[in-house]
C-alpha cells in the first residue's frame, strides 16, 4: 500500500503579493518561537530579495483571543531581512492597540465581538517628533488643519488626527505624513504619505513635486518600485481613489 502523506504544518506566517495591497505578511500564529523559526527558514535563501519594500501585517487568520505578538521585535526582524512593515489590517481591537504602541498604522480593524462589554478605546495618535502633539478637539467642533513648516527627516512622522495636514517643506525619504483627512505637500514629497488613515475614501494627496516612496488612501496603498509616469514624476500631482479601491495619480 502507498504510504499516506502527512499534511504539511501551517507556517507561522506567509508572504503574499496583491495587486492593491503590495506585500502582505499573513500571520497564522502570534507565538514568538514559531515566528522566529519560520522567519529564519523563510529568508535563509533570499536574505536581500525584497530590498526594503513596504508591507502590511494581515491579522485576519489569528484566533479571536490571540495575544498580541511582540510587534516591535517582529518589525525589526523583518526589516533586517529586507521588508519594511508599516501597518496592520483586520486586527482585533487588542492587536490594533498594541500595534499602535509599536508605531504601526491601523488600516482597518476587525469588528469587535458582539457580546463585548464595552468598546476598546480609540488608538492614540502616532508619536510625532517634528511638532507639538495634535490638540484635543471637543465633540462638534471643527478640527483645524495642521500645518508643518519644517522639513521632515528620515524616521520622523507627523499625524493629523481628525483632519487635513499641510506641509510647507520637504518630506524627505524615510519620513512619514499621516492624516485622517487629506494631505497637502507644497514641497518635494520624497517619503511616505498616508491620507484617509481611518477609512475616508474621499481623502486625497496633493504635492508640488511627486517623488514618493509610498502613498496610501484609506488603506489602499502603492509603492514606487517602477518609475512614475513622466506626466507626474517630480511634478505637481494629486492622488485619489477610484471606486474606493484603486490608486489614481494625476497631474495638477
N, C-alpha and C positions, 0 to 999 in steps of 0.2 A: 504494500500500500504506500502511496506517496506520503511523504511527511507533511503534516499540517503546518503551514506557515503562521508563526505568531504575529499578531498585529504590531505594527511599529508604535512605540510610545509617542504621545503628543509632545512636541517640543515646547519648552517653556516660553519661547517667543518665535514669531515668524516675521519675515520681511515681505512686503508686497508693494509693487509699484502700481499706482492707479492713475487714470487719466486726469482726474480732478484734484486728487489729494497728494500726488507725488509719492514719497516713500511713507508707507505705514509700518509701524512696529506693532504687530499684533501680539498682545500679551495673553498667554494662556495660563500663566502662573505668576504669582507675586512672591514666590519663595526665593530668597536670596541665593541659596545654594544651587537651586535648579537653574536660575537665570545665569549665574556666574559660569556654571559648567557649560551651558549651551552657547553662551556668548563666546567663550574661549574656543569651542569647537567650530562654531559657525564662521568666525572670522579668521581662523588659523591659516587658511589657504589664500585668502584675499584681504590682507590687512588694510590696504590702501584703496580698495575698489571704489568707495563712494566719494572720496575726495571732499568731505565736509558738506555733503548735501543735506538740506533741511529735512526733518522727518517729524511725524506725529505719532504719539502713542495711541493705539486703538485698544480701549479697555472693555469693549462690549462682551468679550468672551470670559472675563473674570467672573467668578461667583459673586452673587449679590452681597454676600457677607465677607468678601475677601478683604484682608487688611491691606493698607496701602503699602506698596513696595517702597524701598528706600530710593525715592526719586532722584535725590542729589547724586547718590552713588551710581544709579543706573544711567543717568545722563552722562556722567563723567566717563563711565566705562565705554559707552557707545561713541562719545566724542573722541576718545583715544583710538577708536577703530574707524574713524572717518565719517561717522554720521553725526548730525547736529540736531538733536531733538529740541523742539521749542514749544510743544503744546501737547495736550491730551484731548481725546474726544470720547464720547459715550462713557464717561466716567460717572460713578455714583457720587453723591454729594461728599462723602467722606474722602474718596480718592481725589476728587477735584480740589477740595480744600487743602489736602496735603500737597498736591501738585503745585498749587499757587504759592504755598510757603517755600517751595523749592525753586520758585522763579519761572514756572511753566505757565503758559497761557491755557485757559479752558475754552475750547472751541464750541462744544455743545455737551452739556452734562446730561446724563441719563435721568429720566423722570424719577422722582422719589417714590418709594414704595407706598401703595395706597393706604396702609394702616399706620404710617409713621405718625408719631405723637405730635411732632412739630417739624416745620421745615428747617433744613440746615441753614445756617447763616450765610449770607452772601460772601463770597471770597473777597478779601480785602484787596484794594488796588495794588498792582505790582510795584515793587520798590523803584524809586525814581531818583537817581543820583544827581541829575543835572539841574533840578529846580525844586522849589518848595512843594510839599505834598498838595494834592488837589483839595480844594475846600469842600467842606461838608455842606450840601445843599438841602434846605428844608423841603419837604414834600410840597409840590405845587409851584415851586419857584423855578425860574428859568436857569438852566445850567450855563454859566458863562463859557465862552470859547477860551481854551487855554492857549497861551502864547509863549513860545520858547524863542529867545533871541540870541542864543549862544550855540556854537557848533556842538554837535553830539559826537563824542569819540567812541571808538570801538569798546563794546562792553556796557555802554550807557543805554538806559531805557527810560522813556517817558510814557506816561499813560494818562489820557484824558477820560476820566470816569464820567459817563453820562452825557458826553457831548463831543464837540469837534476840537481839533487841535491845529494851530497854525505854527509852523516852524519857519523862522526868518533867516536861518543859517544852515550850513551843510549838515546833512545826516551822513556821516562817514561810514565806510564799510565796517560791519560788526556792531553798529548802533541800531537801535530799535525804537520805532514810534508806534504807539498803540492808541486807538481811540474807540470809544463806543459809537461815535458818530463818524464824520468824515475827517480826512487828513489833508492839509494844505501845506506843501513844502515849497517856499519861494526861494529855492536854492537847489544845489545838486542833491538828489536823493540817491545815495550810493549804498545805503544799508537796507534795513527792512521796514516795511510799513504795513500795519495790520489794522484796517478800518472795520467798523461794524463788529467789534470784538464780542459783543453779547448778542449777535444774531441779526443786526439791522442790515437787510439785503439791499436797502436803498443807499447805503453809505458809499462814498467814493473817495478816491485818492487823486490829488492834483499835485503836479510838480512842474517847475520850470525847466528841469533838467533830469530826465529819467535815465538812471543808470543803476537800478536797484538790484540787490541780491535776491530779495523775495518780496512779494506783495500778497496781501490776503484781504478778502472782504467776506465777512460773516462766515469764516471758517473755510471758504474755498480759496486755495492759495496757488501761487505759481512761482517757481524758481526760474532763473535765467541761465541755464547751462548752455543754451544756444544763444546766438546773437539776436538782439532785438531787431525788429523791422527798422529800416533806415528812416521811415517816416516819424518814428518816436524815439529812437536811440539818441540819448544825450540832448533831447529836445523837449519842449513843453508837451505834456501829455496828461490825460485823465484815464483812470482805471475804474471800471464799474463791473457789475454783474449783469449778465443777460440770462433771462429765465431762471434767476436765482441759483444758477448752477455753473455758469461759465464765465471766466475772467475775460473781459474785453478791454483792450488797450487802444486808445485813440489819440490822435494829435489834438492839441488845443488850438 
